[in-house]
Amino acid sequence: MDQDWEDRVSAAWATFDDYPEERAAEFRALIDALVAELPEDSPLGPFEQACAWDSTGHSDRAVPLYREALARGLSGYKGRRAKIQMSSSLRNVGRAEEGVALLTPELDGPSDELDDAVRATLALCLSSLGRDREGLALVLGALAPHLPRYQRSMANYARALTEPQPREA
């Protein structure tokens, strides 16, 4: 879609906090009106609708829309956002294993500003599966580069959390 449409979508999202829970349907209607302007097969439509359902507390309604957006070819930055958000939603509906499967390949994908969000969401999914050490390792690894000191130590600790422990004889 064109920049004008993207700008109007951004402007709509900028008003999100103006919609308390009891007006969530109004916000979703605003997004639906913008989506109605898109070509029928656009991946942006289900993506924006998924975001609106997700942000208003309906992970169950968001998951199929994220899937649809990705199936229609949503890629790049928004495709990565869809995977992060869908993984979080899957976790919220008790399907964290699917979230892990969706996000794990993103660890090896091209790096961008969403890297830490990938790791944080994946850590939550892992924790939901009782894999707290792996999740903590991801979070520490993501945090380490942002620290003013102890970057190397924290990165090493993160790696040590998931390395096999030597057995004592």
C-alpha positions in Angstrom: 0.0 0.0 0.0 1.1 3.6 -0.3 2.7 5.8 2.3 -0.5 7.7 3.0 -2.2 4.5 4.0 0.7 3.5 6.2 0.7 7.0 7.8 -3.0 6.7 8.6 -2.5 3.2 10.1 0.3 4.6 12.2 -1.9 7.5 13.3 -4.7 5.1 14.2 -2.2 3.1 16.4 -1.0 6.3 18.0 -4.6 6.7 19.4 -4.8 3.2 20.8 -4.4 4.3 24.4 -7.5 6.6 23.9 -9.6 3.4 23.7 -10.3 1.9 27.1 -11.2 -1.7 27.3 -14.9 -1.0 27.0 -14.2 0.8 23.6 -11.9 -1.9 22.2 -14.5 -2.7 19.5 -14.3 0.9 18.3 -10.6 0.6 17.8 -10.9 -2.6 15.9 -13.5 -1.0 13.7 -11.1 1.8 13.0 -8.5 -0.7 11.8 -11.1 -2.7 9.9 -12.1 0.5 8.0 -8.4 1.0 7.0 -8.1 -2.6 6.0 -11.2 -2.3 3.8 -9.2 0.0 1.6 -6.6 -2.7 0.8 -6.7 -5.1 -2.1 -8.5 -8.3 -1.0 -5.4 -10.5 -1.1 -3.1 -8.0 0.7 -1.2 -9.6 3.7 -1.4 -6.2 5.5 -5.1 -6.6 6.1 -5.0 -9.7 8.3 -1.8 -8.5 9.9 -3.3 -5.2 11.1 -6.5 -7.0 12.2 -4.5 -9.5 14.1 -2.6 -6.7 15.8 -5.9 -5.0 16.8 -7.4 -8.2 18.2 -4.1 -9.1 20.0 -3.8 -5.6 21.5 -7.3 -5.7 22.8 -6.8 -9.0 24.6 -8.0 -11.6 22.1 -4.9 -13.7 21.3 -7.3 -16.5 20.2 -8.7 -14.3 17.4 -5.3 -12.9 16.4 -3.5 -16.2 15.8 -5.5 -17.2 12.6 -5.1 -13.7 11.2 -1.3 -13.7 11.7 -1.2 -17.1 10.0 -3.2 -15.7 7.1 -1.0 -12.7 6.8 2.1 -14.9 6.7 0.5 -17.3 4.2 -0.3 -14.3 2.0 3.4 -13.5 1.9 3.9 -10.9 4.7 7.7 -10.7 5.0 10.5 -8.4 6.0 10.1 -6.3 9.1 6.3 -6.8 9.4 6.6 -10.5 8.7 9.1 -10.7 11.6 6.7 -8.7 13.8 3.9 -11.1 12.9 6.0 -14.0 13.9 6.9 -12.4 17.3 3.4 -11.4 18.0 1.9 -14.7 16.9 4.3 -16.6 19.1 3.3 -14.5 22.0 -0.4 -15.1 21.2 0.2 -18.8 20.8 1.8 -18.8 24.3 -1.2 -17.0 25.7 -3.6 -19.6 24.3 -1.5 -22.5 25.7 0.4 -23.4 22.5 3.9 -22.3 23.5 5.5 -25.2 21.7 4.2 -23.7 18.4 5.6 -20.3 19.4 9.0 -21.9 20.0 8.9 -23.6 16.6 7.9 -20.3 14.9 10.6 -18.1 16.5 13.6 -20.4 16.8 14.5 -19.9 13.1 14.4 -16.2 13.7 17.5 -16.5 15.9 19.5 -17.2 12.8 17.7 -14.8 10.5 19.0 -11.4 9.4 19.6 -9.1 12.4 17.5 -6.0 13.0 16.0 -3.9 15.8 13.6 -6.8 16.6 16.3 -9.2 17.7 15.8 -8.6 21.4 12.0 -8.9 21.0 12.5 -12.3 19.3 14.7 -13.5 22.2 12.3 -12.1 24.9 9.2 -13.7 23.4 11.0 -16.9 22.7 12.2 -16.9 26.4 8.6 -16.5 27.5 7.5 -19.4 25.3 10.4 -21.6 26.7 9.5 -20.7 30.2 5.9 -21.7 29.6 7.3 -25.1 28.6 9.4 -25.4 31.8 12.6 -24.6 29.9 13.6 -21.7 32.1 17.4 -22.1 31.8 17.1 -21.8 28.0 14.8 -18.8 28.3 17.1 -17.1 30.9 20.1 -17.7 28.6 18.3 -15.9 25.7 17.3 -13.0 27.9 20.8 -12.6 29.4 22.3 -12.9 25.9 20.0 -10.1 24.6 20.7 -7.9 27.6 24.5 -8.3 27.7 25.3 -5.9 24.8 23.2 -3.1 26.4 25.1 -3.2 29.7 27.6 -0.4 30.3 29.9 -3.1 32.0 30.0 -6.9 32.4 29.0 -7.5 28.8 31.5 -10.3 28.3 30.7 -11.9 31.7 27.0 -11.9 31.1 27.3 -13.3 27.6 29.5 -16.1 29.0 27.0 -16.8 31.8 24.2 -16.9 29.2 26.1 -19.5 27.2 26.9 -21.5 30.3 23.3 -21.9 31.2 22.6 -24.1 28.2 26.0 -25.9 27.9 26.0 -29.4 29.2 27.4 -29.6 32.7 30.4 -31.8 33.4 29.6 -34.8 35.4 31.5 -35.5 38.6 33.1 -38.9 38.9 
